[in-house]
Each structure stands twice: as structure tokens, then as C-alpha cells.
Amino acid sequence: MLKWLRGDVKMDFKQLEAFVNVAKYKNFSKAGKALYLSQPTISLHIANLEKELNASLFDRTSKEVNLTPSGQDFLKYALDMINIKNHAIHDISHSDEIIKGSIQISTSSTPNLIILSSVIETFQKRYPDVCFNIAEKSTNLILEDVCSLTADIGLVGMHVENERFNATPLFSDDFVFVASEKSQIPDVVSIEMLNTYQMIHRHPESATRIEMERHFVKQGLDISLIETIVETDDLNLLMLLVEKNVGISYLSKRIYTRYKKTLNIKSFSIRGIQPQKHIELITNKRRTLSPAAEDFSKLIVAMFGQ
């Protein structure tokens, strides 16, 4: 934990920005490039900050620069101080023009394809100086990113109940099962008939797979009984394999509609199974979002919220 031993701490925002960027990139040189500062300047800012806090913020013994426990504690405060400063400037000036910077987003595949392109297009017209860093990941990793403050915003394909997060429901989407047009699979199949096909699965950490398995369990069915031929989170590969009749799979109905325009695939249903997935926007309850990230979150809710 941080030990506040002095009452005359005089840290400034340049030190805070240097600290946050070193924590982000885990490298002094990369942090310097991001801030257009030299590595010695970044090192000096960090050294002065550590002196003022009377705490070591980084572990420099390994090849990669990592936060110490004190550094992890201080990161939350540093981000809040920077974001509160930006909020103050924005609110006092009442100027839309000053919103700039970058927004870190961790997202699963469905909201990545359905939400982000249209929201970013709209947002960029209003705030052209904002840039985006987007990473597509499994739900567990998305929650880790939001919890560790690596991501400002998380977009997941399942309902999240956790006291560490603000979870805003956006919309629900039906699952569809998909097969190649070459296959002889009928429009409606029984679970017993499904066992005669090979399955192309998402990875076990995927929200799509977790939700699908949960719906099967509700019906007293075990999806693991179906032979798995491929596991992948690459949707393009998955759909190409389906088209080539390597196996069957499942995905969001909205995503299926997009792929159906270019691929020879068809949808079918399983008797007694009507699964859905829930898309939610996730933020960290302990974090003050930057004006850019806050406005972007509000726009997502306005465009896709229930």
C-alpha cells in the first residue's frame, strides 16, 4: 500500500501521464514515444513521482517494466486525477472541440461487428481528434482488462453480475445454428440427430459458447456429446469452414445475416432450444472515465440500448 508520509507532495500532470503510459506500455521508451518525450524525461518524471510518494511504483528487475503493489494502487488514482482534470476543462469551457485522446476498448466478436463500426463513424464526425485502440478478446479477458483499468470500456456477449462493474444492457440477440448449403440438414432437427454432425465450436472462454452450453444444460442436454472437429474464435475461419461443409456451428443471428450475403450457408433450429445472448457495456465502478470515453459510452447506449 502507498505510505503518505509527507504533506508537501507536488506531483504534476506530466508526471501522472508519464506514469500511466509506462504502466500501459510496460516500457519507458514506448511511453516516451506516446507522449512525444525522450526516455530520460520519462525516467525523470517517474523518479520524481516515486520520491514524492515515497514509494517504488515499478519493478525494473525484469525485461518488462511491471507495476509494484503500490504502483497498482496508485494507477487508479492517477487515472482518476487525469480524467477529472479533462472533465473540468470540458465542462468549464463547454466546448465540444476539446474532446480528444484515445479510448481503449476490449470487446467480444459480436458487439465488435455489430456495434463499433457505426458508433465510431458517428462519434468521429463529432470528435475527429479521438482515436481508438480496440482488442477483440474472450469475455474473461475483457473483464480482466476493465478491472485492471487496461480498457476504458468492455463490450461482452453475456450478462455480467459483479460489484466491481457497471453493466449496462444494450440488446438481446437470438442464436442460430448454421450449416453449409451443401449439407442435407433439415430446417429443424432433434438433439439426437445433431449428434450425427461434427461441431465447429468457439473456444471454451467465449461468451457465445458459454451461453449456448448454458441453454443446452437448461434442457438437460450435454453439448459435449457432439463431436468437435474445430475450436476457433476466428469468425471468418469458422464461417468458411461451415460453408465448406466441414461442420456445423452457431452464432448471433445478426452476424449470420451479414455472412449469409456472401457465403453459401443456411440456418436451422434445434427442437426445444431457443437460445439468446445478451450484449452489455461494462465499465469499472471505481474509475472516472475520460470525457471521450464517457461520451462514447453514452453514444453506444443511445444507438443500441434497450
C-alpha positions as CSV (number, residue, x, y, z in Angstrom):
1,M,0.0,0.0,0.0
2,L,1.1,3.6,-0.5
3,K,2.5,5.3,2.5
4,W,1.7,9.0,2.5
5,L,4.5,10.3,4.8
6,R,4.6,13.9,3.6
7,G,2.2,16.8,3.3
8,D,4.1,18.7,0.6
9,V,3.6,16.3,-2.3
10,K,3.9,18.4,-5.5
11,M,3.2,16.0,-8.3
12,D,2.0,17.4,-11.6
13,F,0.0,16.1,-14.6
14,K,3.1,15.5,-16.7
15,Q,4.4,13.0,-14.0
16,L,1.0,11.4,-13.9
17,E,0.7,11.0,-17.7
18,A,4.3,9.5,-17.8
19,F,3.3,7.1,-15.0
20,V,0.1,6.0,-16.7
21,N,1.8,5.4,-20.1
22,V,4.7,3.4,-18.6
23,A,2.1,1.3,-16.8
24,K,0.2,0.9,-20.1
25,Y,3.1,0.1,-22.4
26,K,5.4,-1.6,-19.7
27,N,8.2,0.2,-21.4
28,F,9.8,3.6,-20.8
29,S,10.8,4.2,-24.5
30,K,7.3,3.4,-25.8
31,A,5.8,5.6,-23.1
32,G,8.1,8.4,-24.3
33,K,7.0,7.9,-27.9
34,A,3.4,8.1,-27.0
35,L,3.9,11.4,-25.1
36,Y,6.5,12.8,-27.6
37,L,9.0,12.9,-24.8
38,S,12.5,11.4,-24.5
39,Q,13.2,8.3,-22.4
40,P,15.4,10.3,-19.9
41,T,12.5,12.8,-19.4
42,I,10.1,9.9,-18.8
43,S,12.5,8.3,-16.3
44,L,13.0,11.7,-14.5
45,H,9.2,12.1,-14.2
46,I,8.9,8.7,-12.7
47,A,11.8,9.1,-10.4
48,N,10.4,12.4,-9.1
49,L,7.0,10.9,-8.6
50,E,8.4,8.0,-6.7
51,K,10.4,10.4,-4.5
52,E,7.3,12.5,-3.8
53,L,5.2,9.4,-2.9
54,N,8.0,7.8,-1.0
55,A,7.1,4.5,-2.8
56,S,8.5,2.4,-5.6
57,L,5.9,2.3,-8.4
58,F,7.6,-0.1,-10.9
59,D,9.6,-3.3,-10.7
60,R,12.6,-2.8,-13.0
61,T,14.3,-6.1,-12.3
62,S,12.7,-7.9,-15.3
63,K,12.9,-7.3,-19.0
64,E,9.4,-5.9,-18.8
65,V,8.6,-3.0,-16.5
66,N,5.7,-4.0,-14.2
67,L,3.8,-2.2,-11.5
68,T,4.6,-2.9,-7.9
69,P,1.6,-3.3,-5.5
70,S,2.0,0.4,-4.6
71,G,2.0,1.2,-8.4
72,Q,-1.2,-0.8,-8.9
73,D,-2.8,1.1,-6.0
74,F,-1.7,4.5,-7.4
75,L,-2.7,3.7,-11.0
76,K,-6.4,4.1,-10.1
77,Y,-5.8,7.5,-8.5
78,A,-3.6,8.7,-11.4
79,L,-6.3,7.8,-14.0
80,D,-9.0,9.5,-11.9
81,M,-6.9,12.7,-11.5
82,I,-6.2,12.9,-15.2
83,N,-9.8,12.2,-16.2
84,I,-11.2,14.6,-13.6
85,K,-8.9,17.3,-15.0
86,N,-10.2,16.6,-18.5
87,H,-13.8,16.7,-17.3
88,A,-13.2,20.0,-15.6
89,I,-11.7,21.6,-18.7
90,H,-14.5,20.2,-20.8
91,D,-17.3,21.3,-18.5
92,I,-16.0,24.7,-17.8
93,S,-15.2,25.6,-21.5
94,H,-18.5,24.0,-22.8
95,S,-16.5,23.2,-26.0
96,D,-17.1,20.0,-27.9
97,E,-13.9,20.8,-29.9
98,I,-11.5,20.0,-27.0
99,I,-12.5,16.3,-26.6
100,K,-9.5,14.3,-27.8
101,G,-7.2,11.5,-26.8
102,S,-7.7,7.7,-27.1
103,I,-10.3,5.2,-26.0
104,Q,-9.3,1.7,-25.0
105,I,-11.9,-0.9,-25.8
106,S,-11.9,-4.6,-25.2
107,T,-14.8,-6.4,-27.0
108,S,-16.1,-9.8,-27.9
109,S,-16.7,-10.6,-31.5
110,T,-20.5,-10.0,-31.7
111,P,-20.5,-6.4,-30.4
112,N,-17.3,-5.7,-32.3
113,L,-19.0,-6.4,-35.6
114,I,-22.5,-5.1,-34.8
115,I,-21.8,-2.0,-32.6
116,L,-18.4,-0.5,-33.1
117,S,-18.3,0.4,-36.8
118,S,-21.5,2.5,-36.7
119,V,-20.8,4.1,-33.3
120,I,-17.2,5.1,-34.2
121,E,-18.4,6.5,-37.5
122,T,-20.9,8.7,-35.8
123,F,-18.6,9.7,-32.9
124,Q,-15.7,10.6,-35.3
125,K,-17.9,13.1,-37.1
126,R,-18.4,14.9,-33.8
127,Y,-15.0,14.4,-32.3
128,P,-12.4,13.9,-35.0
129,D,-9.4,14.2,-32.6
130,V,-10.3,11.0,-30.7
131,C,-8.6,7.7,-31.7
132,F,-9.5,4.2,-30.7
133,N,-7.5,1.1,-29.6
134,I,-9.7,-1.9,-30.0
135,A,-8.9,-5.5,-28.9
136,E,-11.2,-8.5,-29.6
137,K,-11.0,-10.9,-26.7
138,S,-12.9,-13.6,-24.7
139,T,-15.3,-12.3,-22.0
140,N,-13.0,-13.3,-19.1
141,L,-10.1,-11.3,-20.6
142,I,-12.4,-8.3,-21.3
143,L,-13.5,-8.3,-17.6
144,E,-9.8,-8.5,-16.6
145,D,-9.0,-5.5,-18.8
146,V,-11.8,-3.4,-17.4
147,C,-11.0,-4.4,-13.8
148,S,-7.2,-3.7,-14.2
149,L,-8.0,-0.4,-16.0
150,T,-6.3,-1.6,-19.2
151,A,-9.6,-0.9,-21.0
152,D,-11.9,2.1,-20.6
153,I,-14.9,0.2,-21.9
154,G,-15.8,-3.5,-22.3
155,L,-18.4,-5.0,-24.6
156,V,-19.5,-8.5,-23.8
157,G,-22.0,-11.1,-25.1
158,M,-23.4,-12.2,-21.8
159,H,-25.0,-10.8,-18.6
160,V,-22.5,-9.7,-16.0
161,E,-23.3,-9.5,-12.3
162,N,-20.3,-8.3,-10.3
163,E,-20.0,-5.5,-7.8
164,R,-16.8,-4.2,-9.5
165,F,-18.5,-3.3,-12.7
166,N,-21.3,-1.1,-14.1
167,A,-23.1,-3.3,-16.6
168,T,-25.5,-1.6,-19.0
169,P,-27.8,-3.9,-21.0
170,L,-27.8,-3.0,-24.7
171,F,-29.8,-5.6,-26.6
172,S,-30.5,-9.3,-26.9
173,D,-29.9,-11.4,-30.0
174,D,-31.1,-14.8,-31.0
175,F,-28.6,-17.6,-31.7
176,V,-28.9,-19.5,-34.9
177,F,-27.3,-22.8,-35.9
178,V,-25.6,-22.7,-39.3
179,A,-24.6,-25.3,-41.9
180,S,-23.4,-25.3,-45.5
181,E,-25.9,-25.1,-48.3
182,K,-24.3,-28.4,-49.5
183,S,-25.4,-30.2,-46.4
184,Q,-28.7,-32.2,-46.2
185,I,-29.6,-31.0,-42.8
186,P,-33.3,-30.1,-42.4
187,D,-34.7,-26.8,-41.2
188,V,-35.5,-28.3,-37.7
189,V,-33.5,-31.1,-36.2
190,S,-33.7,-33.1,-32.9
191,I,-30.9,-33.2,-30.4
192,E,-30.4,-36.9,-31.2
193,M,-30.0,-36.0,-34.9
194,L,-27.5,-33.3,-34.0
195,N,-25.2,-35.9,-32.6
196,T,-24.6,-37.2,-36.2
197,Y,-22.8,-34.0,-37.2
198,Q,-19.4,-32.5,-36.4
199,M,-19.4,-29.2,-34.5
200,I,-17.2,-26.2,-35.1
201,H,-17.0,-24.6,-31.6
202,R,-15.9,-21.3,-30.3
203,H,-13.2,-21.6,-27.6
204,P,-14.4,-22.5,-24.1
205,E,-13.9,-19.0,-22.7
206,S,-16.1,-17.5,-25.5
207,A,-19.3,-15.9,-24.2
208,T,-21.1,-17.3,-27.2
209,R,-20.1,-20.8,-26.3
210,I,-20.8,-20.3,-22.6
211,E,-24.3,-19.0,-23.3
212,M,-25.0,-21.8,-25.8
213,E,-23.9,-24.5,-23.3
214,R,-26.0,-22.9,-20.6
215,H,-29.1,-23.1,-22.7
216,F,-28.4,-26.8,-23.5
217,V,-28.0,-27.6,-19.8
218,K,-31.3,-25.9,-19.1
219,Q,-32.9,-28.5,-21.4
220,G,-31.0,-31.3,-19.7
221,L,-28.8,-31.7,-22.8
222,D,-25.0,-32.1,-23.0
223,I,-23.5,-30.3,-26.0
224,S,-20.2,-32.1,-25.3
225,L,-21.7,-35.3,-26.7
226,I,-21.5,-33.7,-30.2
227,E,-18.1,-34.4,-31.8
228,T,-15.9,-31.3,-32.0
229,I,-13.9,-31.0,-35.2
230,V,-12.5,-27.4,-34.8
231,E,-12.3,-24.8,-32.0
232,T,-11.7,-21.3,-33.1
233,D,-12.7,-17.7,-32.2
234,D,-11.9,-16.5,-35.7
235,L,-15.4,-15.9,-37.1
236,N,-14.2,-15.6,-40.7
237,L,-12.4,-19.0,-40.5
238,L,-15.4,-20.6,-38.7
239,M,-17.9,-19.4,-41.3
240,L,-15.6,-20.5,-44.2
241,L,-15.3,-24.0,-42.6
242,V,-19.1,-24.1,-42.3
243,E,-19.5,-23.1,-46.0
244,K,-17.1,-25.9,-47.0
245,N,-19.3,-28.4,-45.0
246,V,-16.5,-29.3,-42.6
247,G,-19.0,-29.0,-39.7
248,I,-22.0,-27.1,-38.3
249,S,-21.8,-24.2,-35.8
250,Y,-23.8,-21.4,-34.1
251,L,-23.6,-17.7,-33.8
252,S,-25.6,-14.5,-33.4
253,K,-28.5,-14.1,-35.8
254,R,-27.3,-10.5,-36.7
255,I,-23.9,-11.8,-37.5
256,Y,-25.4,-14.7,-39.5
257,T,-27.4,-12.2,-41.6
258,R,-24.2,-10.5,-42.6
259,Y,-22.3,-13.7,-43.6
260,K,-25.4,-15.0,-45.4
261,K,-25.0,-12.2,-48.0
262,T,-21.6,-13.6,-49.2
263,L,-21.4,-17.2,-48.2
264,N,-23.4,-20.3,-49.2
265,I,-24.7,-21.1,-45.8
266,K,-28.1,-21.7,-44.2
267,S,-29.6,-21.6,-40.7
268,F,-31.5,-24.3,-38.9
269,S,-33.0,-24.8,-35.4
270,I,-32.9,-27.5,-32.8
271,R,-36.3,-28.6,-31.4
272,G,-36.8,-27.3,-27.9
273,I,-33.8,-24.9,-28.0
274,Q,-34.3,-21.2,-28.4
275,P,-31.1,-19.6,-27.1
276,Q,-30.3,-15.9,-26.8
277,K,-27.3,-13.9,-25.9
278,H,-27.3,-10.5,-24.1
279,I,-24.9,-7.7,-25.2
280,E,-23.8,-5.4,-22.4
281,L,-21.5,-2.4,-21.9
282,I,-19.1,-2.8,-19.0
283,T,-17.1,-0.1,-17.1
284,N,-15.2,-0.2,-13.8
285,K,-17.2,1.3,-10.9
286,R,-14.0,2.7,-9.4
287,R,-12.9,4.5,-12.5
288,T,-13.7,8.0,-13.6
289,L,-13.9,7.8,-17.4
290,S,-12.3,10.4,-19.6
291,P,-14.8,12.8,-21.4
292,A,-14.1,11.0,-24.6
293,A,-14.8,7.5,-23.1
294,E,-17.9,8.8,-21.2
295,D,-19.4,10.4,-24.3
296,F,-18.6,7.3,-26.4
297,S,-20.3,5.1,-23.8
298,K,-23.4,7.3,-23.9
299,L,-23.5,7.2,-27.7
300,I,-23.4,3.4,-27.6
301,V,-26.3,3.3,-25.2
302,A,-28.2,5.9,-27.3
303,M,-27.7,3.9,-30.5
304,F,-28.1,0.4,-29.2
305,G,-29.6,0.5,-25.8
306,Q,-32.9,-1.1,-25.0
